[in-house]
Amino acid sequence: MDSLIYSLNATVPVFLIILLGYGLRQKGIVNENFVTVTNNLNFKVTLPIYLFCDMAKSNLRQEFQPKLVLYCVIVTTVMVFGLWFLARKFLKDKTMVGAFVQGCYRSSIAILGAAFITNIYGSAGLVPQVLLGCVPFFNIYAVLLLTVESPDHSFGKGDLLQAVKKVLTNPLLIGILAGVVVSALGIPLPAVLNKSLTTVGSIASPQALLCIGAGFEGRKALAKLKPTAVIAFVKLMVLPGIFLPIAIALGFRDQALATLLIMLGAPTTATSYVMAKNMGADEVLTSSAVVATTLLSAFSITFWIFLFRQLGYL
């Protein structure tokens, strides 16, 4: 019962805010334009500031975990190329390959990761370090994958340069790296600036969760139901089921394990839909994957937290 209460306390508040966003959209209090503008604000301003503040306040000399970052890099690489190989081998409709693989591996860890870990531990904790190990490769591999699998485009040097540019200009990574510099050099932030940044950053998680709910379109999950169901199962159950036991065997516990759980088991990020649409991939399958994994993750994440809490790893 203690493990069940712990897992529900970790997940229910997050999904209640998502549900609130959905209700506000249904009542017409917010609209699609609100979701678009707010998501843009969150991605470019509030979330980078939140991650910057959390990293800047940490003691990197004592808290930095290179083993964790390296594990994220390796897991992301293995996931992408393993799924890519299997999708090319078993998917009958080859036009789905890019969208299918991206739907399986790309997690909304930047948004949900910060929200979940803050809800459990009181701060973003190790989320910025995990982001360093996965987000650059999420983006690079997505561009590579969608370009190679696009039926009307051949991969070239320019595409690789474009992928690298997107990574280097990613606001989340800029915020994290700026926080790393401040922490590593021991640069003190003036009290006025620190309080202002903390206040702005504090709205990132609730704002993002409201937008997830407000942008939720359940009917799209009915499109291409079979591949969508496979993506959801792989994303929420198979990948955590493979890589989390390995993480436990390597000694990751508590906050590190919880953050890896969100990296692996969080729903497919909505960014994948934008990328799929702009690069000629299957946007319908991608949107279906985003909706289905977001809906089902309420149950799967609760299950994983309950399981690992019961086993004494959280």
Secondary structure, DSSP 8 states (H G I E B T S, - for coil): -HHHHHHHHHHHHHHHHHHHHHHHHHTTSS-HHHHHHHHHHIIIIIHHHHHHHHHHHS-HHHH--HHHHHHHHHHHHHHHHHHHHHHHHH-S-GGGHHHHHHHHH-B-IIIIIHHHHHHHHSS-TTHHHHHHHHHHHHHHHHHHHHHHH-TT----HHHHHHHHHHHHT-HHHHHHHHHHHHHHHT----HHHHHHHHHHHTTHHHHHHHHHHHT--GGGGGTTHHHHHHHHHIIIIIHHHHHHHHHHHTT--HHHHHHHHHHHHS-B-THHHHHHHHTTS-HHHHHHHHHHHHHHHHHHHHHHHHHHHHTT--
